[in-house]
Amino acid sequence: MKMKLTKFQDLSLEEKKEVLNWRNHPDIRKWMFDKNEISLENHLNFIQNMPKNRIYLKAEDLGVINFKISKDTVELGIHKNPEKKRVGNILLKTTIDYAFNELKAKKIVLYVFKDNIKAINLYKKFGFREVDKKDNLIKMELIKNEELKTGSPKNQKIFWGIEENGE
Ligand SMILES: CC(C)(COP(=O)(O)OP(=O)(O)OC[C@H]1O[C@@H](n2cnc3c(N)ncnc32)[C@H](O)[C@@H]1OP(=O)(O)O)[C@@H](O)C(=O)NCCC(=O)NCCS
């Protein structure tokens, strides 16, 4: 089964509330640039007036992946459903595939807080390299065709499972 990705604009009201609850969970928003809770009103307003260069996708019940597109570079963001464990590999693999295959990006960039060790390790595992450091942020990038396709060997089966079944 391939991962089902749904644009925020196509979610039901219940689902829009669900992804907002994930984003507002303390374990998630502490790693966001804006650490404040987002109100339902602001959330719905953002979705309704989504800028053309932004894509927000709900990845089943696992989490959210998002992109900011500028020419052939995309900036990515990910966060999981805080109730889920060990979904980082699947979320990031999906994000990389979407950026390179659907959005035809040549380069993916991201910004991560220096103390977000878990996320940094996850990104490195897929081939992201640190390219800049400023204050408490690290900038990382991944060039097309330089990605490590499998992550760690123990996750290889999961990736292939997602990609091959149900195609
Ligand atoms: C980042 C995030 C998506 C990872 O998902 P997760 O389910 O928590 O992570 P996983 O358990 O799948 O771990 C994935 C990888 O992260 C790294 N990792 C996990 N736990 C770790 C820890 N305690 N210390 C260091 N690295 C760790 C490992 O490389 C691991 O790979 P492995 O499977 O080979 O061990 C999730 O924690 C999240 O949404 N965090 C809040 C939002 C966020 O930080 N987003 C990124 C902003 S730039």
The ligand as an ORCA input file, in Angstrom:
! r2SCAN-3c Opt
* xyz 0 1
  C      11.172     14.017     14.140
  C      10.054     12.983     14.174
  C       9.208     13.040     12.912
  C      10.704     11.576     14.282
  O       9.708     10.580     14.389
  P       9.805      9.474     15.528
  O       8.704      8.477     15.325
  O       9.811     10.184     16.842
  O      11.235      8.875     15.230
  P      11.674      7.373     15.050
  O      11.448      6.636     16.329
  O      11.052      6.814     13.818
  O      13.251      7.522     14.834
  C      13.789      7.850     13.570
  C      15.280      8.088     13.695
  O      15.508      9.204     14.548
  C      16.700      8.976     15.277
  N      16.356      8.889     16.699
  C      15.226      8.383     17.264
  N      15.259      8.514     18.592
  C      16.412      9.098     18.885
  C      17.031      9.514     20.097
  N      16.436      9.346     21.292
  N      18.249     10.107     20.051
  C      18.853     10.292     18.857
  N      18.322      9.925     17.675
  C      17.127      9.329     17.684
  C      17.289      7.702     14.787
  O      18.148      7.983     13.709
  C      16.086      6.960     14.308
  O      16.432      6.020     13.350
  P      16.487      4.407     13.683
  O      15.107      3.945     13.329
  O      17.523      3.912     12.752
  O      16.820      4.245     15.117
  C       9.124     13.171     15.422
  O       9.848     12.925     16.612
  C       8.465     14.535     15.499
  O       7.434     14.766     14.878
  N       9.059     15.419     16.327
  C       8.480     16.754     16.577
  C       8.526     17.645     15.374
  C       9.934     17.777     14.824
  O      10.916     17.782     15.536
  N      10.014     17.919     13.492
  C      11.258     18.188     12.813
  C      11.466     19.668     12.816
  S      12.865     20.133     11.840
*
